[in-house]
Amino acid sequence: MKRILICGSNGLLGQRLALMFGKKTGPQRDFQYEVLNSSHHRMFVLDHHLFDYTQLDITNKSDVKSLVGSFRPDIIVNAAAMTNVDECEMQREAAWKINVTGVENLAEIARRIGAKLVHISTDYVFDGKHGPYDEQARPNPINYYGKTKLAGENAIRASGVPHVILRTIVVFGTGINVKNNFALWVVKSLRENKKIRCVDDQVGNPTYVGDLAAAVKNAAERDRCGVYHVCGANALSRFDFAVEIARAFNFDEMAIQRIKTSALQQPAPRPLKSGFILTKAEKEIDYHPMTSVQAIEALKRELLHVTLN
Ligand SMILES: NC(=O)c1ccc[n+]([C@@H]2O[C@H](COP(=O)([O-])OP(=O)(O)OC[C@H]3O[C@@H](n4cnc5c(N)ncnc54)[C@H](OP(=O)(O)O)[C@@H]3O)[C@@H](O)[C@H]2O)c1
């Protein structure tokens, strides 16, 4: 039985990983894994009777050392990060601490005990001038979030730990108390008959969180190391994605106004022409994501069981 430590379990991806790697009791128990979920907050958002959970701040090196030293995982999955791009731009010290120092801590301790590190990164390591990108493309982040995520990747590479870095794009799905993501915001706004403005000059492959969690599991299970690009099957603009969502949910698509990124005046600049080439992940980690239309249908099914706040 392999021991897996998941960091950032309260987040959108972290919750999905907890569900995917299995509960500790009941019919969904997976006897392949002993899973310890962890996150910054004292409490786990999922049912603590069904999952093992402990509080862990990845920026606290001595806590990371003692938890990893006692649990001795074979695999550490890092889904913890400061993910709000504009907050990262404005709170640079905090962003660096979580997205770089925290990752350095995990990498160093994983290397010492011989664990494999599976880490999540982003298309924001690129400048968005020449997407879609493959894994050989040269990173050139244009905002502070992207800079911290690239520095986190580099810290992992420099540490010598066996690792997989999965870069992904605009992740969406539901979870308990998850922070708003683009698709949830569109659904919630259109459901309340609000008019929304969506940019038509930011292009990328929206990624369903279930596909990303499956990529993590495949990467953890296969004897592979390196960087993989994992995202949804097709690229489209945020505006076109919002229109697809409106059609699937039978909302009024005329409520979506087409605008340019410059109109939003966000603190952090955004890469515009992004998107990934998936050939390497398809071949080496058996990654086969849904199209945006299929993923929106999956989101619709999820939302039958979840109330949006
Ligand atoms: N969401 C996207 O569109 C997107 C796109 C590209 C890449 N990614 C990457 O994908 C990964 C997962 O993203 P996500 O959307 O699931 O993020 P998320 O929902 O924002 O969750 C991140 C989690 O990290 C935890 N965390 C923050 N600081 C921590 C610390 N110091 N120690 C331990 N845990 C800490 C938080 O836990 P608490 O709630 O317990 O405080 C939070 O729940 C991240 O690496 C992100 O950079 C995301």
The ligand as an ORCA input file, in Angstrom:
! r2SCAN-3c Opt
* xyz 0 1
  N      -7.577     27.349    -10.410
  C      -6.991     27.594    -11.567
  O      -7.577     28.171    -12.490
  C      -5.569     27.154    -11.788
  C      -4.986     27.348    -13.038
  C      -3.667     26.933    -13.236
  C      -2.968     26.323    -12.202
  N      -3.559     26.155    -10.994
  C      -2.774     25.533     -9.917
  O      -3.480     24.387     -9.475
  C      -3.231     24.174     -8.078
  C      -4.544     23.962     -7.343
  O      -5.352     25.101     -7.541
  P      -6.810     25.241     -6.921
  O      -7.634     25.995     -7.891
  O      -7.274     23.927     -6.396
  O      -6.478     26.210     -5.698
  P      -7.412     26.718     -4.493
  O      -8.806     26.253     -4.682
  O      -7.140     28.170     -4.348
  O      -6.811     25.930     -3.268
  C      -5.529     26.161     -2.787
  C      -5.492     25.629     -1.370
  O      -4.163     25.839     -0.907
  C      -4.236     25.900      0.475
  N      -3.119     26.671      1.012
  C      -2.845     27.971      0.821
  N      -1.746     28.299      1.499
  C      -1.320     27.186      2.131
  C      -0.241     26.887      2.986
  N       0.639     27.826      3.351
  N      -0.111     25.626      3.446
  C      -0.989     24.667      3.101
  N      -2.051     24.891      2.305
  C      -2.208     26.149      1.817
  C      -5.545     26.578      0.840
  O      -5.978     25.845      1.963
  P      -6.986     26.346      3.129
  O      -8.305     26.489      2.424
  O      -6.919     25.224      4.110
  O      -6.464     27.673      3.654
  C      -6.418     26.355     -0.399
  O      -7.535     25.589     -0.106
  C      -2.409     25.374     -7.613
  O      -1.054     25.029     -7.613
  C      -2.626     26.407     -8.698
  O      -1.543     27.300     -8.810
  C      -4.848     26.542    -10.760
*
